[in-house]
């Protein structure tokens, strides 16, 4: 679904630029609809040249927008949002990507009853394969939530949750890419230890994870069922699984998610 009106971005860094590219490539927005406030002049010039979007130096220079996406670092969010508040059209939607910054905190920087959506994307959004959770503020309607879903579906898949679950989202999908990178590295190291060269081992490990994830998604089967399909009685896979279970593999992953969730709560003041 194409988005109507002008969409303003506060920040054109990694996540902001990924979303801009996704919105354009998916056809959800035309470049002419997009304007970015980016204080880094060189980065702004690159965005204007490569994507054809309008770029300004300050949030207050965005002009009138119907959607405002705050893609700046958490410490920079209050000043940036306050400066851009005058640029909001009537009923404009504000979407915050700032990790740990609650909807109430964003609302204090905006006119009363401004609809706000808080989002937690992850870094695979950079290759349009992100996982994003969105949570609606008190003034946001189902329509606003649908608009936010369209924005983030341009860079991957989207789920809606209550705001108090965003810490768990941070621990799972927000931090999750790092866990997966470590898993891939471990698989590759295992291959190297058994005689494969590093480049071959890494290529096989990365493609194995990519393919397994796609198989899980497209099949609709439980991970345990797919595991059973690989693990023949007395075979190689069950021997490997036995080694993983003996060392508490799934328990370690669960604790990693729990630890990251706890830290997210701490950073958010919960």
KADA-V712348 format. One record per residue. N is the residue number from 1. RES is the residue in three letters. SS is DSSP state (H for helix, E for strand, L for the rest). D_LAST is the distance of its C-alpha to the last C-alpha in Angstrom with 2 decimals. Layout:
BEGIN
n;res;ss;d_last
N;RES;SS;D_LAST
N;RES;SS;D_LAST
END
This chain:
BEGIN
n;res;ss;d_last
1;UNK;L;36.56
2;UNK;L;37.23
3;UNK;L;34.84
4;UNK;L;36.52
5;UNK;L;36.19
6;UNK;L;34.88
7;UNK;E;31.68
8;UNK;E;30.22
9;UNK;E;28.05
10;UNK;E;26.14
11;UNK;L;26.70
12;UNK;L;29.19
13;UNK;L;27.78
14;UNK;H;27.54
15;UNK;H;25.34
16;UNK;H;26.91
17;UNK;H;30.38
18;UNK;H;29.80
19;UNK;H;28.88
20;UNK;H;31.89
21;UNK;H;34.18
22;UNK;H;32.93
23;UNK;H;33.41
24;UNK;H;36.91
25;UNK;H;38.05
26;UNK;L;36.97
27;UNK;L;38.84
28;UNK;L;35.90
29;UNK;L;36.57
30;UNK;L;39.56
31;UNK;H;39.14
32;UNK;H;40.50
33;UNK;H;37.51
34;UNK;E;35.02
35;UNK;E;34.27
36;UNK;E;31.99
37;UNK;E;30.87
38;UNK;L;31.07
39;UNK;L;31.56
40;UNK;L;33.04
41;UNK;H;36.66
42;UNK;H;37.76
43;UNK;H;34.98
44;UNK;H;35.71
45;UNK;H;39.39
46;UNK;H;38.71
47;UNK;H;36.73
48;UNK;H;39.50
49;UNK;H;42.21
50;UNK;H;40.83
51;UNK;H;39.17
52;UNK;L;41.11
53;UNK;L;38.12
54;UNK;E;38.17
55;UNK;E;36.31
56;UNK;E;35.56
57;UNK;L;34.29
58;UNK;L;31.95
59;UNK;H;29.52
60;UNK;H;31.71
61;UNK;H;34.66
62;UNK;L;33.49
63;UNK;L;35.63
64;UNK;L;34.80
65;UNK;E;32.52
66;UNK;E;31.57
67;UNK;E;28.56
68;UNK;E;26.38
69;UNK;E;24.43
70;UNK;E;22.09
71;UNK;L;22.39
72;UNK;L;21.71
73;UNK;L;19.32
74;UNK;H;15.94
75;UNK;H;17.36
76;UNK;H;20.44
77;UNK;H;19.04
78;UNK;H;19.10
79;UNK;H;22.68
80;UNK;H;23.90
81;UNK;H;22.75
82;UNK;H;24.11
83;UNK;H;27.33
84;UNK;H;27.71
85;UNK;H;27.00
86;UNK;H;30.72
87;UNK;H;31.60
88;UNK;E;30.10
89;UNK;E;32.76
90;UNK;E;32.51
91;UNK;E;30.03
92;UNK;E;28.82
93;UNK;E;25.78
94;UNK;E;23.02
95;UNK;E;21.28
96;UNK;E;18.44
97;UNK;L;18.16
98;UNK;L;15.76
99;UNK;L;13.22
100;UNK;L;9.57
101;UNK;L;10.96
102;UNK;L;10.13
103;UNK;H;13.33
104;UNK;H;13.13
105;UNK;H;13.17
106;UNK;H;16.11
107;UNK;H;17.76
108;UNK;L;18.05
109;UNK;L;20.29
110;UNK;L;22.54
111;UNK;L;25.02
112;UNK;L;23.96
113;UNK;L;23.75
114;UNK;L;23.73
115;UNK;E;22.91
116;UNK;E;19.97
117;UNK;E;19.15
118;UNK;E;16.26
119;UNK;E;17.55
120;UNK;E;16.83
121;UNK;L;20.32
122;UNK;L;21.53
123;UNK;H;24.38
124;UNK;H;27.18
125;UNK;H;27.11
126;UNK;H;29.30
127;UNK;H;32.03
128;UNK;L;31.26
129;UNK;L;29.88
130;UNK;E;26.18
131;UNK;E;23.66
132;UNK;E;21.39
133;UNK;E;18.89
134;UNK;E;18.72
135;UNK;E;16.78
136;UNK;E;18.47
137;UNK;L;17.44
138;UNK;L;19.11
139;UNK;L;22.24
140;UNK;L;22.76
141;UNK;L;25.55
142;UNK;H;26.71
143;UNK;H;29.01
144;UNK;H;26.31
145;UNK;H;24.51
146;UNK;H;27.93
147;UNK;H;28.47
148;UNK;H;25.22
149;UNK;H;26.29
150;UNK;H;29.62
151;UNK;H;28.18
152;UNK;H;26.23
153;UNK;H;28.95
154;UNK;L;31.05
155;UNK;L;29.23
156;UNK;E;28.67
157;UNK;E;27.24
158;UNK;E;24.59
159;UNK;E;22.57
160;UNK;E;20.68
161;UNK;L;17.48
162;UNK;L;15.00
163;UNK;H;12.08
164;UNK;H;9.60
165;UNK;H;11.84
166;UNK;H;11.74
167;UNK;H;9.58
168;UNK;H;12.51
169;UNK;H;14.90
170;UNK;H;13.87
171;UNK;H;14.53
172;UNK;H;17.75
173;UNK;H;19.55
174;UNK;H;17.78
175;UNK;H;18.42
176;UNK;H;21.22
177;UNK;H;24.09
178;UNK;H;23.83
179;UNK;H;24.22
180;UNK;H;27.18
181;UNK;H;28.73
182;UNK;H;28.67
183;UNK;H;30.24
184;UNK;H;32.91
185;UNK;H;33.65
186;UNK;H;34.04
187;UNK;H;36.38
188;UNK;H;38.38
189;UNK;H;38.63
190;UNK;H;39.94
191;UNK;H;42.54
192;UNK;H;43.59
193;UNK;H;43.98
194;UNK;L;46.35
195;UNK;L;48.44
196;UNK;L;47.04
197;UNK;L;46.82
198;UNK;H;43.39
199;UNK;H;43.78
200;UNK;H;44.98
201;UNK;H;42.33
202;UNK;H;39.48
203;UNK;H;41.06
204;UNK;H;41.47
205;UNK;H;37.94
206;UNK;H;36.33
207;UNK;H;38.66
208;UNK;H;38.13
209;UNK;H;34.36
210;UNK;H;35.00
211;UNK;H;37.72
212;UNK;H;35.93
213;UNK;H;32.94
214;UNK;H;35.44
215;UNK;H;37.39
216;UNK;H;34.37
217;UNK;H;33.50
218;UNK;H;37.10
219;UNK;H;38.23
220;UNK;L;35.55
221;UNK;L;36.07
222;UNK;L;33.59
223;UNK;H;33.00
224;UNK;H;34.77
225;UNK;H;37.83
226;UNK;H;38.06
227;UNK;H;37.72
228;UNK;H;40.61
229;UNK;H;42.67
230;UNK;H;42.52
231;UNK;L;42.86
232;UNK;L;46.55
233;UNK;L;47.72
234;UNK;L;48.56
235;UNK;L;47.68
236;UNK;H;45.84
237;UNK;H;42.49
238;UNK;H;42.11
239;UNK;H;42.92
240;UNK;H;40.11
241;UNK;H;37.67
242;UNK;H;38.76
243;UNK;H;37.84
244;UNK;H;34.34
245;UNK;H;33.76
246;UNK;H;35.23
247;UNK;L;32.51
248;UNK;L;29.61
249;UNK;H;29.11
250;UNK;H;26.95
251;UNK;H;24.95
252;UNK;H;24.24
253;UNK;H;23.05
254;UNK;H;20.77
255;UNK;H;19.24
256;UNK;H;18.91
257;UNK;H;16.89
258;UNK;H;14.68
259;UNK;H;14.33
260;UNK;H;13.55
261;UNK;H;10.91
262;UNK;H;9.20
263;UNK;H;9.75
264;UNK;H;8.52
265;UNK;H;4.94
266;UNK;H;5.80
267;UNK;H;7.66
268;UNK;L;5.59
269;UNK;L;3.81
270;UNK;L;0.00
END
